[in-house]
């Protein structure tokens, strides 16, 4: 989650399942880099990958991950500004 693009992906996936194409329309990063970030998020267990035919869908794996993302956002929001 240390990379802003990975956190951005996690925030987007809070709303539900998404394809890499849909994520690439919103996350300001090259598609190749987005794929790299998604692979790391899957490897870390923060994102689930599901294939239906040729289409791939990404989502948060469980409610605990949703709460984790919410806590990170709350921490960032409430952190004292330097």
URWO-V184575 format. One record per backbone hydrogen bond with DSSP energy under -1.0 kcal/mol. CO is the residue of the C=O (numbers start at 1). NH is the residue of the N-H. If there is no record, write none. Layout:
BEGIN
co->CO nh->NH
co->CO nh->NH
END
This chain:
BEGIN
co->3 nh->7
co->4 nh->8
co->5 nh->9
co->6 nh->10
co->7 nh->11
co->8 nh->12
co->9 nh->13
co->12 nh->15
co->13 nh->16
co->18 nh->58
co->19 nh->23
co->20 nh->24
co->21 nh->25
co->23 nh->26
co->23 nh->27
co->27 nh->29
co->30 nh->34
co->31 nh->35
co->32 nh->36
co->33 nh->37
co->34 nh->38
co->35 nh->39
co->36 nh->40
co->37 nh->41
co->38 nh->42
co->39 nh->43
co->40 nh->44
co->41 nh->46
co->41 nh->47
co->42 nh->45
co->48 nh->59
co->50 nh->57
co->52 nh->55
co->55 nh->52
co->57 nh->50
co->58 nh->18
co->59 nh->48
co->62 nh->66
co->63 nh->67
co->64 nh->68
co->65 nh->69
co->66 nh->70
co->67 nh->71
co->68 nh->72
co->69 nh->73
co->70 nh->74
co->71 nh->75
co->72 nh->76
co->73 nh->77
co->74 nh->78
co->75 nh->79
END
